[in-house]
Amino acid sequence: MELIDAINKRQSNRKYKNAPVEIEKIMQCIDAARLAPSANNAQEWKFVVVQKPELLKEVQSAAAFMGMNGFAKGVPAFVAVVTEKTKAINNVDIVLHGKDYKQMDIGLAIANFCLRAADLGLGTCIMGWFNEGKIKQLLQVPRRRKIWLMLAVGYPDDVQREKYRKSLKEISSVDKY
Ligand SMILES: Cc1cc2nc3c(=O)[nH]c(=O)nc-3n(C[C@H](O)[C@H](O)[C@H](O)COP(=O)(O)O)c2cc1C
């Protein structure tokens, strides 16, 4: 698939077919995420795949949290995006410029993940709202680590929507702000 086609095809899928996702395909998505750039090549990320049926059920419940993200109950696979310990050199930028690159880095990695998923015919939804404490416990994530996002993954069963975005004119300019 052409890159621009994958960019257009990717959307937040909130309805999935009742079909399991091949672990090999998820690993291909993680492999694409792995190749993303990161500040000082720190790669401060870990992707934890949830597939085992009993565990999946519990994660689905914890991902549908406080009346939000009810669709999570029908998600056939999840990938928890965990940030690892900050690389020492990146701490310098946090102290000097207030820039913590970690969130940017995982954003770039996740973009690769989602685009590769679209390329493989899979749907995804990036989720920032979930019961982090519960999912950390279920996936045995160390207390000091953070699950920034959960990625819902599956074969999509919703329609391809039109994208609502600000116009190119609104978000860009040349030579002047
Ligand atoms: C960091 C981040 C967190 C998000 N959290 C959620 C979420 O908790 N639940 C949800 O349904 N969508 C979530 N989304 C999806 C956005 O709502 C979605 O990307 C946006 O509305 C644009 O729609 P599209 O992805 O279909 O193009 C999140 C997206 C990002 C990038």
The ligand as a Gaussian input file, in Angstrom:
#p B3LYP/6-31G(d) Opt

LIG

0 1
 C       -3.227000      10.509000      22.459000
 C       -4.589000      10.083000      21.966000
 C       -5.524000       9.609000      22.879000
 C       -6.786000       9.180000      22.424000
 N       -7.673000       8.629000      23.317000
 C       -8.832000       8.132000      22.868000
 C       -9.710000       7.440000      23.743000
 O       -9.445000       7.269000      24.942000
 N      -10.866000       6.945000      23.214000
 C      -11.194000       7.076000      21.890000
 O      -12.252000       6.582000      21.491000
 N      -10.369000       7.725000      21.027000
 C       -9.209000       8.239000      21.474000
 N       -8.348000       8.857000      20.597000
 C       -8.702000       8.967000      19.176000
 C       -9.030000      10.406000      18.734000
 O      -10.274000      10.780000      19.242000
 C       -8.993000      10.439000      17.191000
 O       -7.704000      10.143000      16.749000
 C       -9.417000      11.797000      16.594000
 O      -10.743000      12.105000      16.917000
 C       -9.297000      11.803000      15.060000
 O      -10.072000      10.766000      14.487000
 P       -9.437000       9.591000      13.610000
 O       -8.394000       8.899000      14.465000
 O      -10.582000       8.661000      13.294000
 O       -8.824000      10.185000      12.396000
 C       -7.097000       9.273000      21.040000
 C       -6.141000       9.756000      20.127000
 C       -4.905000      10.143000      20.579000
 C       -3.877000      10.605000      19.565000

